[in-house]
Amino acid sequence: MRCLWVVLMASLLAAPATAKTSPRVDAAALYNTGTDALRRGDLGLAVAQLLAARRIDPRARDIRTNLAIARSRVEEREGGGNTSPDLPSALALSAPEAWSAAGALAATGALLLFFAASRRRSRGIRFLGGSAFAVGALVGIWLLLRAREEARHPSAVVVAPTLEVLPAPEERPVSPYLLGAGEEVRLGESRNDLVQVRVGGNSIGWARRSGLWRVDEAPRYTASSGSK
């Protein structure tokens, strides 16, 4: 009975990998649009397009390099100094790959536990199977939490040269919080043409939706999309 429960849990963990797979988007088109924008100095467009490209192909060195350069220029403009680009790890996985890896690890652990149940001296196999399943399950839970956060507060990039973030109309007026092109934020609820802007897990006010691009919407604005 215990083994059946383990196999069932492994199947449930592996299932979201299929649900998270979306229609293929061309990372090359996003990279080309983002690189052209970086060359022109349009940091908002560059960061948004290169972030979207990295989600699809996180190990492509040219994507990682240009995104690091774009982020470095944003930090330099904000007074962070002339720092060298910090390249992300080349071992990163895309979301579908991470789901598949977690499901495979949990399924492997379940199979090892099932095999160990039919043998007498199988303490080592049980330990290995239990460890593999636990790690797969923990990674799956982490992925679920990350997907939930992205669904509730999607990642976005400021594309306007300067974006004013103001309190809600019913709140006490204060000086606007100014964001520059290329800064990365998260979005909250929307009201007509306004959207709540979040930084570091906290709301800093409301801004016009037209000054922000959600990262998952970036493919709509590539040269090959036909829907700018």
HELIX and SHEET records of a PDB file:
HELIX    1   1 ARG A    2  ALA A   14  1                                  13    
HELIX    2   2 PRO A   16  ALA A   19  1                                   4    
HELIX    3   3 ALA A   27  ARG A   40  1                                  14    
HELIX    4   4 LEU A   43  ILE A   56  1                                  14    
HELIX    5   5 ARG A   61  GLU A   75  1                                  15    
HELIX    6   6 GLU A   76  GLY A   80  3                                   5    
HELIX    7   7 ALA A   95  ALA A  117  1                                  23    
HELIX    8   8 ARG A  123  ARG A  152  1                                  30    
HELIX    9   9 ARG A  209  GLY A  211  5                                   3    
HELIX   10  10 VAL A  215  TYR A  221  5                                   7    
SHEET    1   A 5 ASN A 202  ARG A 208  0                                        
SHEET    2   A 5 LEU A 194  VAL A 199 -1                                        
SHEET    3   A 5 GLU A 184  ARG A 191 -1                                        
SHEET    4   A 5 SER A 155  VAL A 158 -1                                        
SHEET    5   A 5 LEU A 212  ARG A 214 -1                                        
SHEET    1   B 2 THR A 162  VAL A 165  0                                        
SHEET    2   B 2 TYR A 177  GLY A 180 -1                                        
END                                                                             
